[in-house]
Amino acid sequence: MRLVLVLGDQLSPQLSALQKADMKSDVVVMAEVMDETSYVPHHPKKIAFILAAMRKFAAELRQMGWRVAYTTLDDPLNTGSITGELIRQADAFSAAGVVYTEPGEWRLIEALDALPLRTHCLADDRYIARHSEFSQWAKGRKALRMEYFYREMRRKTGLLMDDGKPVGGKWNYDHDNRKPAPGALYYGGPQRFEPDAVVSEVLTIVQERFGQNFGDLHPFWFATDRSQAEAHFQQWLSQGLCYFGDFQDAMLEDESFLYHAVIGLYINVGLLDPLAVCQQVEDAYRKGDAPLNAAEGFIRQIIGWREYMRGIYFYEGPKYTARNDLGHTRDLPSLYWGGATKMNCLQQSVAQTSQEAYAHHIQRLMVLGNFALLAGVAPTQIHEWFLAVYADAFEWVEAPNVIGMSQFADGGIIASKPYVSSGNYIHKMSNYCKSCEYRVQDKTGADACPFNLLYWDFLNRHSVRFAGNPRMGNIYRVWERFSADKQAMILSEAADFLARLDAGEPV
């Protein structure tokens, strides 16, 4: 007999390791271990979600007929690591070896490779693109742009395709998906589930062991099994999809979800199938229940960005997360951990993150990521923060989004230019600026929006690198037209702001 390892983000009955195992003789190993719950200070909601979903999946496997050796976090025999538990269970069952599906993080891949046991690693075929397929697409390309990879995934899946051509005649309707924050919402947000006995037991353990971590454990409302996750998705499909496209980039004060599906966490642990949800969204469009820009925008995030990020992570290798091509070294400011700030956009985004273990992609990219990049925060520190605080964050998808897209630390592998902006973008896409102590209209002075100062400071600091970038030439010409006195004032005020930030003052 063999051990069959199932990790906390592999909660799918169709997992390749389960498909290749023998239910009659093999033993499934699942383990809640400190190595996985503490390698970064994970949000308590994230830990509770994964542990509760693991326990319910173990029960599901037992009902299917599998023998499951499950180690809880408070088991006195718990060795504290996945590899330690495999060694312990191999000895207990006199196992001939271990079969497992490839993990989604290099950290675990390397640990399992070093196991003093016979192992058989299988590809994770829950994704649309295999590693070899992405490598073949990337080979010889001067730039690995997501848009062209996305088109290949559309052709492969047939999603929103008619006779080999994209529905509507275009591949991408992103220009229709940038409407500013709406005046009213017509969707009540994600479905919420009351904790059952399994979840309540997990919440008690998480509160005891991780209650000091950043983030609110209560109220806890996430789906923790397949049927709940599907119910959550169906509610959004019928009520939220039709508005999703128009307002997917918008931000509203004290509104955490708007029209977003909030299913990344369920897909990433295996409770929802990514292709199946895309097919249902396509069906909604073809039935006339959703506009094309909403359906295409959603499908692009799943088979485009999600698959592309995984491809980049494995194509670039384990050293990718250490990239720092812009040489940024500033420590992550305390405001990311809930420290005081007068910037309402950051306060809103961090508070929401603390409360929900969730923020949508524009809050992550153009508020939290944008500020870190403009301020010159060390990429590894902001990367580990994102990995810690969001319930849907696993390194294979989080790291390329942060290291590459958000921080430009990979030197342009993912993005053709840095995703930086002044306060004007946030003002356009949100109502945050209306309640801010700073004035977004002010470019200099005591009340000037810090994003305005830091934007020009960033461009000046990296002018040698970016002045020749075809997509940034116009903005550098604007900077060059400023008088020497105006440039000096902006740089001086930016330096003063960063000094106060470093000193831990509430900025």
HELIX and SHEET records of a PDB file:
HELIX    1   1 SER A   16  GLN A   19  1                                   4    
HELIX    2   2 MET A   34  SER A   38  1                                   5    
HELIX    3   3 PRO A   44  MET A   64  1                                  21    
HELIX    4   4 ILE A   82  PHE A   93  1                                  12    
HELIX    5   5 TRP A  106  ASP A  113  1                                   8    
HELIX    6   6 HIS A  131  ALA A  138  1                                   8    
HELIX    7   7 MET A  146  THR A  157  1                                  12    
HELIX    8   8 VAL A  167  GLY A  169  5                                   3    
HELIX    9   9 ASP A  174  ASP A  176  5                                   3    
HELIX   10  10 ALA A  197  PHE A  210  1                                  14    
HELIX   11  11 ARG A  226  GLN A  239  1                                  14    
HELIX   12  12 LEU A  241  PHE A  247  1                                   7    
HELIX   13  13 GLY A  264  VAL A  269  1                                   6    
HELIX   14  14 PRO A  274  ARG A  286  1                                  13    
HELIX   15  15 LEU A  292  ILE A  299  1                                   8    
HELIX   16  16 ARG A  300  ARG A  306  3                                   7    
HELIX   17  17 GLU A  307  GLU A  316  1                                  10    
HELIX   18  18 TYR A  320  ALA A  322  5                                   3    
HELIX   19  19 SER A  334  TRP A  337  5                                   4    
HELIX   20  20 ASN A  344  GLU A  356  1                                  13    
HELIX   21  21 HIS A  361  ILE A  362  1                                   2    
HELIX   22  22 GLN A  363  GLY A  369  3                                   7    
HELIX   23  23 ASN A  370  ALA A  375  1                                   6    
HELIX   24  24 PRO A  379  VAL A  389  1                                  11    
HELIX   25  25 GLU A  395  ALA A  399  1                                   5    
HELIX   26  26 PRO A  400  SER A  406  3                                   7    
HELIX   27  27 GLY A  423  MET A  429  1                                   7    
HELIX   28  28 TYR A  432  SER A  435  5                                   4    
HELIX   29  29 PRO A  450  ARG A  461  1                                  12    
HELIX   30  30 SER A  463  PHE A  466  1                                   4    
HELIX   31  31 GLY A  473  ARG A  481  1                                   9    
HELIX   32  32 ALA A  484  ASP A  502  1                                  19    
SHEET    1   A 5 ARG A  67  THR A  71  0                                        
SHEET    2   A 5 VAL A  27  ALA A  31  1                                        
SHEET    3   A 5 LEU A   3  LEU A   5  1                                        
SHEET    4   A 5 VAL A  98  THR A 101  1                                        
SHEET    5   A 5 THR A 119  LEU A 122  1                                        
SHEET    1   B 2 MET A 161  ASP A 162  0                                        
SHEET    2   B 2 LYS A 165  PRO A 166 -1                                        
END                                                                             
